[in-house]
Amino acid sequence: MDLSDDFPQLEETGFRLTSPQTPEYNCIAWAASEDDVWWWPDAQETAYWPPNVARELTIRAFIEAYSQCGYAVCEKEQLEEGYEKIAIYAVDDTPTHVARQLETGKWTSKLGQSFDIEHDVLDGVNGPTYGECAILMRRSK
Amino acid sequence: MTFLMQVQPSKRPNYPIFYKNTGFGSESKEISRKEQSFVRHFILPISRSLTNPYVKFETNKTQWEKETKFYSSVEKIAMHPAYQRVIGMGMDAVPFILQDLHKEPKQWFWALKAITNADPVPIEDRGRVKKMASSWIAWGRDNGFI
């Protein structure tokens, strides 16, 4: 399996596969700890999007969606006792991906319609497909 | 044994189409494998594939799956050129899409809504890919596509 085109840093920074391939959920749902639904603010309304949050492809709408799950914007990516964190990635301010921090300090990402991975560092999935981390959020455990 | 789903005569395609193997045992698997091999062998030659809807669908589906597998964005998935070519096939694509959904639920919902102008998915099931697939397959049966 070659992931280097989409995620050029992943091999070097370390990762492992943690689930079989499944199209049933995406990274946005997975970051909210859901594994049976596809979240996205599409105009066609084919995907789930939290009620009362604008169905628009903006970082602000994503922040508001996760705010409904108890998350608030924070500064640091490092593991903090008593908190769980998520990272919203973007290309040119357009959200593309969300990763969730694990208790080990590593990150878990669902790669689109493909599999879940655990990546050692936040930047592991940086690249042309997801861009880079634009916003960090945290909530109390 | 492999079986052909019942299709209303007016909507029955005039090209080869195979469906999910519902049988048990090694013989059934072997027959299904040979059937699929035969169908692919029959339709793969360029002279046939240029006009064969099944080949058009499979070719575009394969490219779409490969090139969008890491996307979460419904827009990026649906705006991919290969996906748009499937939408461009119109009603011809619907039986193939429903067949593919039957095998494994995936992001065909935008295409189905665009082609058919229908939306059989209850609001509370939006995003629940398995339930959405079931709703569309039921819709396909009710409307004679499968």
Interface residues (C-beta under 8 A of the other chain):
Chain A: D6 P23 E24 Y25 N26 C27 I28 A29 D36 V37 W38 W39 W40 D42 A43 Q44 E45 T46 A47 Y48 W49 L57 T96 H97 K110 L111 G112 Q113 S114 T129 Y130
Chain B: E65 T68 K69 F70 Y71 S72 S73 V74 E75 I77 A78 E104 P105 K106 Q107 F109 W110 K113 V121 R126 G127 R128 V129 K130 M132
